Amino acid sequence: MTQTPTRSDFDQYMVPNYAPQKAIPVRGEGSRLWDQEGKEYIDFAGGIAVNSLGHCHPVLVDALKDQADKLWHLSNVYTNEPALKLARSLVERTFADKVYLCSSGGEANEAALKLARRWAHDNHGEHKHRIVSFYQSFHGRTFFTVSVGGQPKYSQGFGPVPGGIAHGEFNDLDSVRDLIDADTCAVMVEPMQGEGGILPAEPEFLQGLRDLCDQHDALLIFDEVQTGVGRTGSLYAYMEYGVTPDILTSAKSLGGGFPVGAMLTTDRVAPALGIGTHGSTYGGNALASAVALAAVEHIDTPEVLTGVKQRHDLFREHLEAINRQHGVFKEIRGMGLLIGAEMSEAYQGRAKDILPLAIEEGVMALVAGPNVLRMAPSLVIPEADIAEGMARLERAIARLVAAQ
Ligand SMILES: *Cc1c(COP(=O)(O)O)cnc(C)c1O
């Protein structure tokens, strides 16, 4: 194709499952992006909590270029140095003894759910296959993960869903007590619901799930695809809560923009995925592993993690100032650099109306459901970019209010 692609090419050539914005960014540096017309944007969206070090961070670019000249891919018929280094690094930094590598969050969760079922099958028998998860949860778009996820709109219309899955109320331990029993193999939960509206779990809730899982010999799975790798100000959110799962899934920030996923587990559980039970052609890809290793090593430092908490306070102060002026938010919440601003009564269902206005003003943001404006910027976003992005966001919100 010699002609410059345009937004209308999307409608002509792509399956219509997305409705992307009009602008097409062509270049990024740190927390700034430029589109085909040269218009500049401040990026508070971070590729949906993926671009953990912003765009084209030198640490990641160097890791990618360095590996690109050595070795890209082998398949799992062989192993490779970057994959082994990444697995070791994750084990040394977390509760885990063993790591399974793949290419996305959905795949990591698929592996976690299959592992839990297989572990229970091998150790307890066929009957122990039931999975408990939560309404409004999001675990990916494979058919198993949309079935375990708590948003029926993602699984409806695709035929019969797999059986043995039940949903409780997030942050309501009694609802789990009603669902969990000797036939439960796993409870899957996000320590902070992301797509569901940036809702942090209460510490007693996660500890209660841990206790219930222990009582019923079920595995506790933390989906940290969105909360993991520095997003909350700790390497993983479970560290923030002091509650340790049996299985943890990671993706998004893990690759800083390169597709990669990981499932972490213990020596007690891992053997259930014996030779041949599960796999992925790209799992442990050398390029993906090299970039992820660089991301983890750069992010899991006191400078970056403390910086995330400081930036959280800045985001909150700016959003509160905007709210004092315009009164559009009911609550500002979240942890680290995963921040949600819930719309006030007068603006119910209007979070998505902010996005096109924000883009016109030169700032990119996200929503989490109809009522929550979401931000998931680079973990190292400069203070000046936060201030400038917030000035632009304020102008967008002023326009929303003026049009009311
Ligand atoms: C994004 C997300 C997923 C799915 O990850 P993909 O890489 O899109 O497959 C799963 N769980 C949570 C909590 C997520 O935020």
The ligand as a Gaussian input file, in Angstrom:
#p B3LYP/6-31G(d) Opt

LIG

0 1
 C       -7.244000      -6.461000      30.042000
 C       -7.593000      -7.479000      31.041000
 C       -7.632000      -8.846000      30.699000
 C       -7.456000      -9.337000      29.288000
 O       -6.188000      -9.129000      28.797000
 P       -5.911000      -9.274000      27.216000
 O       -4.450000      -9.019000      27.081000
 O       -6.782000      -8.255000      26.534000
 O       -6.298000     -10.653000      26.828000
 C       -7.878000      -9.754000      31.713000
 N       -8.082000      -9.358000      32.979000
 C       -8.051000      -8.060000      33.336000
 C       -8.258000      -7.690000      34.771000
 C       -7.829000      -7.073000      32.389000
 O       -7.835000      -5.782000      32.732000

